[in-house]
């Protein structure tokens, strides 16, 4: 029925928006940072100034 087509398009649009929001939040919150500072030793070369 052509009268029901706008409702069908609206449901499809809402479905796509919900999937997009779910994927965006999954991508944002599920990202794990690799902690590279603990594996690296901080070595500073001390400079002896001789005036």
N, CA, C and O atoms as CSV, one atom per row, in Angstrom:
chain,resi,resn,atom,element,x,y,z
A,1,UNK,N,N,0.844,-1.186,0.000
A,1,UNK,CA,C,0.000,0.000,0.000
A,1,UNK,C,C,0.882,1.240,0.000
A,1,UNK,O,O,1.816,1.321,0.799
A,2,UNK,N,N,0.622,2.188,-0.852
A,2,UNK,CA,C,1.461,3.392,-0.902
A,2,UNK,C,C,1.310,4.280,0.327
A,2,UNK,O,O,2.203,5.076,0.618
A,3,UNK,N,N,0.208,4.163,1.047
A,3,UNK,CA,C,0.024,4.999,2.230
A,3,UNK,C,C,0.967,4.585,3.365
A,3,UNK,O,O,1.288,5.397,4.233
A,4,UNK,N,N,1.402,3.350,3.359
A,4,UNK,CA,C,2.261,2.849,4.427
A,4,UNK,C,C,3.751,3.022,4.106
A,4,UNK,O,O,4.589,2.765,4.970
A,5,UNK,N,N,4.096,3.444,2.906
A,5,UNK,CA,C,5.503,3.561,2.509
A,5,UNK,C,C,6.279,4.582,3.342
A,5,UNK,O,O,7.415,4.292,3.717
A,6,UNK,N,N,5.725,5.775,3.656
A,6,UNK,CA,C,6.508,6.704,4.487
A,6,UNK,C,C,6.829,6.137,5.871
A,6,UNK,O,O,7.900,6.401,6.418
A,7,UNK,N,N,5.912,5.366,6.430
A,7,UNK,CA,C,6.166,4.762,7.732
A,7,UNK,C,C,7.274,3.713,7.624
A,7,UNK,O,O,8.094,3.575,8.532
A,8,UNK,N,N,7.295,2.995,6.538
A,8,UNK,CA,C,8.334,1.999,6.320
A,8,UNK,C,C,9.704,2.672,6.161
A,8,UNK,O,O,10.695,2.187,6.705
A,9,UNK,N,N,9.765,3.785,5.421
A,9,UNK,CA,C,11.017,4.510,5.253
A,9,UNK,C,C,11.492,5.107,6.574
A,9,UNK,O,O,12.691,5.152,6.846
A,10,UNK,N,N,10.549,5.565,7.389
A,10,UNK,CA,C,10.921,6.131,8.683
A,10,UNK,C,C,11.487,5.048,9.609
A,10,UNK,O,O,12.450,5.296,10.335
A,11,UNK,N,N,10.902,3.871,9.586
A,11,UNK,CA,C,11.426,2.774,10.404
A,11,UNK,C,C,12.813,2.343,9.922
A,11,UNK,O,O,13.685,2.035,10.735
A,12,UNK,N,N,13.016,2.322,8.616
A,12,UNK,CA,C,14.324,1.982,8.069
A,12,UNK,C,C,15.363,3.034,8.455
A,12,UNK,O,O,16.492,2.692,8.807
A,13,UNK,N,N,14.986,4.305,8.392
A,13,UNK,CA,C,15.876,5.394,8.781
A,13,UNK,C,C,16.244,5.282,10.260
A,13,UNK,O,O,17.413,5.421,10.619
A,14,UNK,N,N,15.265,5.035,11.109
A,14,UNK,CA,C,15.535,4.909,12.540
A,14,UNK,C,C,16.420,3.688,12.820
A,14,UNK,O,O,17.298,3.736,13.681
A,15,UNK,N,N,16.186,2.617,12.102
A,15,UNK,CA,C,17.000,1.411,12.254
A,15,UNK,C,C,18.460,1.700,11.888
A,15,UNK,O,O,19.371,1.283,12.602
A,16,UNK,N,N,18.680,2.401,10.793
A,16,UNK,CA,C,20.042,2.731,10.367
A,16,UNK,C,C,20.711,3.691,11.344
A,16,UNK,O,O,21.902,3.559,11.625
A,17,UNK,N,N,19.957,4.655,11.863
A,17,UNK,CA,C,20.516,5.597,12.838
A,17,UNK,C,C,20.917,4.866,14.122
A,17,UNK,O,O,21.972,5.144,14.692
A,18,UNK,N,N,20.089,3.949,14.567
A,18,UNK,CA,C,20.412,3.192,15.785
A,18,UNK,C,C,21.656,2.336,15.573
A,18,UNK,O,O,22.508,2.249,16.457
A,19,UNK,N,N,21.765,1.710,14.413
A,19,UNK,CA,C,22.962,0.903,14.120
A,19,UNK,C,C,24.203,1.790,14.047
A,19,UNK,O,O,25.266,1.415,14.543
A,20,UNK,N,N,24.071,2.962,13.430
A,20,UNK,CA,C,25.200,3.890,13.340
A,20,UNK,C,C,25.643,4.359,14.723
A,20,UNK,O,O,26.839,4.396,15.012
A,21,UNK,N,N,24.679,4.719,15.584
A,21,UNK,CA,C,25.023,5.179,16.930
A,21,UNK,C,C,25.662,4.046,17.741
A,21,UNK,O,O,26.593,4.281,18.512
A,22,UNK,N,N,25.167,2.838,17.568
A,22,UNK,CA,C,25.744,1.693,18.269
A,22,UNK,C,C,27.181,1.455,17.823
A,22,UNK,O,O,28.060,1.241,18.658
A,23,UNK,N,N,27.429,1.489,16.525
A,23,UNK,CA,C,28.784,1.257,16.016
A,23,UNK,C,C,29.731,2.387,16.420
A,23,UNK,O,O,30.891,2.133,16.742
A,24,UNK,N,N,29.250,3.624,16.406
A,24,UNK,CA,C,30.094,4.750,16.802
A,24,UNK,C,C,30.459,4.657,18.282
A,24,UNK,O,O,31.610,4.889,18.652
A,25,UNK,N,N,29.491,4.321,19.124
A,25,UNK,CA,C,29.794,4.192,20.548
A,25,UNK,C,C,30.688,2.984,20.810
A,25,UNK,O,O,31.555,3.038,21.682
A,26,UNK,N,N,30.492,1.914,20.080
A,26,UNK,CA,C,31.351,0.741,20.233
A,26,UNK,C,C,32.784,1.080,19.833
A,26,UNK,O,O,33.731,0.651,20.494
A,27,UNK,N,N,32.944,1.836,18.770
A,27,UNK,CA,C,34.271,2.238,18.321
A,27,UNK,C,C,34.918,3.191,19.317
A,27,UNK,O,O,36.132,3.140,19.516
A,28,UNK,N,N,34.130,4.060,19.948
A,28,UNK,CA,C,34.683,5.043,20.880
A,28,UNK,C,C,35.053,4.404,22.215
A,28,UNK,O,O,36.141,4.652,22.736
A,29,UNK,N,N,34.169,3.589,22.770
A,29,UNK,CA,C,34.387,3.065,24.106
A,29,UNK,C,C,35.208,1.785,24.135
A,29,UNK,O,O,35.781,1.471,25.178
A,30,UNK,N,N,35.293,1.044,23.063
A,30,UNK,CA,C,36.013,-0.224,23.075
A,30,UNK,C,C,37.464,-0.074,22.641
A,30,UNK,O,O,38.163,-1.078,22.505
A,31,UNK,N,N,37.935,1.142,22.422
A,31,UNK,CA,C,39.308,1.359,21.990
A,31,UNK,C,C,40.237,1.235,23.187
A,31,UNK,O,O,40.041,1.909,24.199
A,32,UNK,N,N,41.246,0.379,23.081
A,32,UNK,CA,C,42.192,0.171,24.166
A,32,UNK,C,C,43.519,0.832,23.804
A,32,UNK,O,O,44.088,0.575,22.744
A,33,UNK,N,N,43.994,1.677,24.695
A,33,UNK,CA,C,45.284,2.298,24.483
A,33,UNK,C,C,46.385,1.327,24.883
A,33,UNK,O,O,46.268,0.616,25.881
A,34,UNK,N,N,47.447,1.304,24.102
A,34,UNK,CA,C,48.588,0.478,24.484
A,34,UNK,C,C,49.488,1.309,25.388
A,34,UNK,O,O,49.894,2.415,25.030
A,35,UNK,N,N,49.788,0.780,26.532
A,35,UNK,CA,C,50.583,1.499,27.512
A,35,UNK,C,C,52.058,1.311,27.181
A,35,UNK,O,O,52.675,0.333,27.603
A,36,UNK,N,N,52.612,2.238,26.433
A,36,UNK,CA,C,54.000,2.113,26.006
A,36,UNK,C,C,54.960,2.750,26.998
A,36,UNK,O,O,56.169,2.563,26.867
A,37,UNK,N,N,54.468,3.502,27.996
A,37,UNK,CA,C,55.370,4.153,28.938
A,37,UNK,C,C,55.932,3.169,29.950
A,37,UNK,O,O,57.036,3.378,30.453
A,38,UNK,N,N,55.205,2.103,30.265
A,38,UNK,CA,C,55.710,1.156,31.258
A,38,UNK,C,C,56.809,0.265,30.681
A,38,UNK,O,O,57.675,-0.202,31.421
A,39,UNK,N,N,56.784,0.028,29.388
A,39,UNK,CA,C,57.788,-0.840,28.791
A,39,UNK,C,C,59.086,-0.094,28.473
A,39,UNK,O,O,60.117,-0.718,28.220
A,40,UNK,N,N,59.035,1.216,28.486
A,40,UNK,CA,C,60.206,2.003,28.140
A,40,UNK,C,C,60.854,2.561,29.415
A,40,UNK,O,O,60.167,3.134,30.262
A,41,UNK,N,N,62.157,2.395,29.547
A,41,UNK,CA,C,62.845,2.965,30.700
A,41,UNK,C,C,63.194,4.415,30.396
A,41,UNK,O,O,63.659,4.752,29.307
A,42,UNK,N,N,62.959,5.246,31.378
A,42,UNK,CA,C,63.312,6.656,31.213
A,42,UNK,C,C,64.754,6.848,31.668
A,42,UNK,O,O,65.043,6.864,32.865
A,43,UNK,N,N,65.625,6.988,30.728
A,43,UNK,CA,C,67.029,7.208,31.038
A,43,UNK,C,C,67.400,8.616,30.607
A,43,UNK,O,O,67.266,8.995,29.443
A,44,UNK,N,N,67.867,9.370,31.578
A,44,UNK,CA,C,68.284,10.734,31.289
A,44,UNK,C,C,69.805,10.786,31.364
A,44,UNK,O,O,70.410,10.284,32.312
A,45,UNK,N,N,70.401,11.389,30.370
A,45,UNK,CA,C,71.849,11.552,30.420
A,45,UNK,C,C,72.154,12.837,31.184
A,45,UNK,O,O,71.758,13.932,30.784
A,46,UNK,N,N,72.859,12.673,32.280
A,46,UNK,CA,C,73.188,13.817,33.114
A,46,UNK,C,C,74.413,14.509,32.529
A,46,UNK,O,O,75.428,13.875,32.240
A,47,UNK,N,N,74.297,15.794,32.366
A,47,UNK,CA,C,75.399,16.569,31.796
A,47,UNK,C,C,76.127,17.269,32.940
A,47,UNK,O,O,75.523,18.023,33.702
A,48,UNK,N,N,77.413,17.016,33.053
A,48,UNK,CA,C,78.229,17.682,34.071
A,48,UNK,C,C,78.815,18.938,33.455
A,48,UNK,O,O,79.683,18.874,32.583
A,49,UNK,N,N,78.336,20.066,33.913
A,49,UNK,CA,C,78.840,21.337,33.404
A,49,UNK,C,C,80.110,21.704,34.158
A,49,UNK,O,O,80.133,21.709,35.389
A,50,UNK,N,N,81.148,22.006,33.424
A,50,UNK,CA,C,82.408,22.414,34.038
A,50,UNK,C,C,82.665,23.855,33.640
A,50,UNK,O,O,83.049,24.151,32.509
A,51,UNK,N,N,82.450,24.722,34.576
A,51,UNK,CA,C,82.601,26.147,34.279
A,51,UNK,C,C,84.018,26.574,34.508
A,51,UNK,O,O,84.350,27.743,34.312
